[in-house]
Each structure stands twice: as structure tokens, then as C-alpha cells.
Amino acid sequence: MTDKITRENIGAPNAPFYTPIQNPPPGTFVKTTQSNGVIENIPSLFTPLKLRGITLPNRIALSPMCTFSAQDGALTDWHLVHLGQFALRGAGLIMVEATAVTPEGRLSPNDSGLWNDEQIAPLKRIVDFVHSQGVKIGIQLAHGGRKASTIAAFINVKALGNNVKYSQLLPEEFGGWPNDVIGPSPIPWDDEHANPKELTIEQIHEIQESFVAAAKRAEKAGFDIVELHYAHGYLAHEFFSPISNKRTDQYGGSFENRVRFGLEITKKVREIWSEDKPLFVRISATDWVDDEDSWEIKQSVELSKLFQALGVDLIDVSTGGNTPKQNLAVKDHFQVPFAEVIKKNVDINVATVGLIKDPKLANGIVENGQADLVFLARSFLADGNWAIRAAKELGVLIQTPVQYNYAIRSFL
Ligand SMILES: Cc1cc2nc3c(=O)[nH]c(=O)nc-3n(C[C@H](O)[C@H](O)[C@H](O)COP(=O)(O)O)c2cc1C
């Protein structure tokens, strides 16, 4: 029997194609490099995190990133390779980019979407691949609200030095839908964005149901986690903030009314999302505006308590994005203090994100109890090997795919 276990190249169970089983999954702590197998002082970044029925092997997550590369909302082979690479490189969790729950909720025509059943299969292919490697994967469900119908970010090539800079707004002639952009109130984000139409109560309920329908499709695609995107000035954040929400009905005015839109979606999604699967919510903890009534950290704490009561498992804490008036000093770890405040005041798991580059400092965030999970966006784009490099810098060996283990162990 032992012979069979050691000699047979066993396939991953339930994978739709043959691929060797990864056990333990990539990203799992193996040993400290000093200790020759004796497990001592595991850096916090490489300790597992249990959330309902799933366990992440470490605290390093790929942050959701729009890639503006989908067609009619459907992901392609490009996304399979793009997201799949992180499953081979030690990320503890992969989060699929903002995925629109309605066509009008997309930021650009090439956003990911999950408003129809045809969009399930390409997502399932990615989920199946990531699962075949023993890795967990979530999807971020979103509605862009008044920031919809814009050009793909990388078309604005000024940063590359040739001085081209278009208005953000994507007109109809280029496939945009500026006349169908909606928001809680008819206030544009700035004069480069559409003039949003104020949602009727009926339309509010329709969009809420679109989130629920998309979550049901995410379940069919096999995702482990749903993250509701309530940050960055997109629709839910627009409802939360008095800067963008001037309604006088039950969805505007008081704190209770402004958070109603997001809470109702959360409750409905939690009801249909499997009991053993975690639900995340990404919020902007502050609008970064001091001189007018705005969304602030103290409201984020109160809202996080309400999410916790509804069965949300983790608050993914970002900031800003709701107004060009935001006054923020972007620097390394600039959003960590906001995650820390929520962590200290609410009995819930918290993630942080934003200019986290250095592995030792990232480890400190978890070790010091400032957050439970660290999301990386640009650090992972710049270095797909970030988690493996972090392990080396922290003096530990982590599991990589069996096909790579011998190389990583000899070369790193
Ligand atoms: C190209 C790109 C696309 C992004 N798309 C999303 C997105 O779909 N959803 C989201 O919540 N944040 C998005 N973000 C924000 C990132 O998830 C992250 O919060 C932010 O970039 C800060 O982290 P970083 O300093 O590690 O890049 C995006 C960021 C980048 C760079």
C-alpha cells in the first residue's frame, strides 16, 4: 500500500482534466528554513486562516483588479492564464476582478460580468483550474453606479509619455452608455463622467435582485467566496456617502437610510450563499473629505457591526474613490490604520490593502493584529512570485506546485 502511495502520480480529485494532486496546496507553510523540519516561529503571514468551511493556507490574497479584457462580460483564456498564474505561485486566495451584476453597472465595455448564464462557464473553467491546484478563489460582485461607461484605464496613456489623455466618459459611438448611467442622486462624479439618472425605488430593487442573481451564478461556477464591492465610489458607496446621496426617501438622509441599499443586498446574498462559504464586503472606510458631510471611519465601524450581524465574515478595508475632492496622502500602508480601527472595534475578520510591498512589513500587519488578511494588487502584477519571495525573506519554505517544488527549493 505504501508503495502505491509513493509511486502513483495521483490526479487531483474532481478536476475536469488530469493534473497531479497538490497536497498540501501551494502557499502552505512547510518548514522554517533554519529548523530542518522543526516547526517554530511560523511568521503570521504564513499561518492559515479559517473562514466558515474553508481554510486559506496563508494571509496573502490577490486583490481584485479590473483588467478590461472581457467580451460581453465573459472572461476568456487570457483571464485563465492571468488568474491561474497566481494559483501556481503561492497566493492564499485569488479574487476575481469587479464583476458587474448588470451591463449598465460595468465601468467599461470590457469589464467582467455575471448578469447572464452564458457568463458562468468561462468563470467555472477558471474556478476549476484554480481548484485543481488546491487553491481558493472568490469573485467580487459590483455595480459601478455613476462611475459607469468610462474608458478602460490603460487607454489613458499619458503615463507612458505620449501625452494622450481622454475624458473618462465613454460615448455611445465607442460602445458606451452615458444615457443609462444611474446613481442614488443625479450628481455626476465630475465633469468627465456621465450625468447619472436618479434611481427609482423599483430600479433599486431590480439592482439588488441582480446582485442576488449574480451570487447564485457564482455558486454555480463553484466559487468559494463572494465579495460585495461597496467601495471606491461605486453604487453602494454612492448610497452610503452624503456627498453622493441626497435622496429624501428611505434610501437617503440618515445613516440608517443611506446604508439600507447595501445592507438589503447583503442580507439577501447571505441567504442564498452557501452556509459554509464566506461572504466578504469591500468598503471605503473614508471619503477623505474633512470640510463637508461625508463618509467617515466612525460610520464604517458602525456599518461593519451591522455587516457582522448579517453574517458577513470579513471586511476588506480600502478607502476613497467617491469624489474628486478627496484629500489623501498616498504612501505605503496608508490604509492599514483604517483596517486596524475596524478590527479593534468590531468582532469580525478584517483585510487591508494598498501599497503593501515589503514582506516583513506585511507580516507585521498580521502579527500586530492590524488585519487578518493582506490583499496585494500592484505588488502581484509586478511580481507574480511575491508570496514565494516573501516566504524566503521571512525564512520559511512554502509548498509550491509539485512540478515546481524541487526548483524553488534549490534556487530560492
Ligand atoms: C489595474 C487595477 C485594477 C483594479 N480593479 C479593482 C477592482 O476590480 N476592484 C477593486 O475593489 N479594486 C480594484 N483595484 C484596487 C486594488 O484592488 C487595490 O485595492 C489597490 O490597487 C491598492 O492596492 P495595491 O497598492 O497593492 O495596488 C484595482 C487596482 C488596479 C491597479
The ligand as an ORCA input file, in Angstrom:
! r2SCAN-3c Opt
* xyz 0 1
  C      -5.334     47.707    -12.516
  C      -6.137     47.800    -11.263
  C      -7.470     47.416    -11.282
  C      -8.221     47.460    -10.105
  N      -9.514     46.970    -10.090
  C     -10.170     46.823     -8.914
  C     -11.352     46.077     -8.821
  O     -11.818     45.458     -9.787
  N     -11.977     46.028     -7.623
  C     -11.464     46.630     -6.507
  O     -12.066     46.557     -5.442
  N     -10.288     47.291     -6.564
  C      -9.630     47.372     -7.713
  N      -8.402     47.955     -7.748
  C      -7.804     48.385     -6.484
  C      -6.926     47.262     -5.931
  O      -7.671     46.095     -5.626
  C      -6.203     47.733     -4.655
  O      -7.146     47.986     -3.664
  C      -5.361     48.991     -4.909
  O      -4.673     48.909     -6.141
  C      -4.336     49.191     -3.801
  O      -3.510     48.058     -3.688
  P      -2.008     47.982     -4.331
  O      -1.255     49.147     -3.781
  O      -1.490     46.648     -3.848
  O      -2.137     48.072     -5.807
  C      -7.649     47.948     -8.916
  C      -6.309     48.377     -8.926
  C      -5.563     48.274    -10.078
  C      -4.116     48.684    -10.015
*
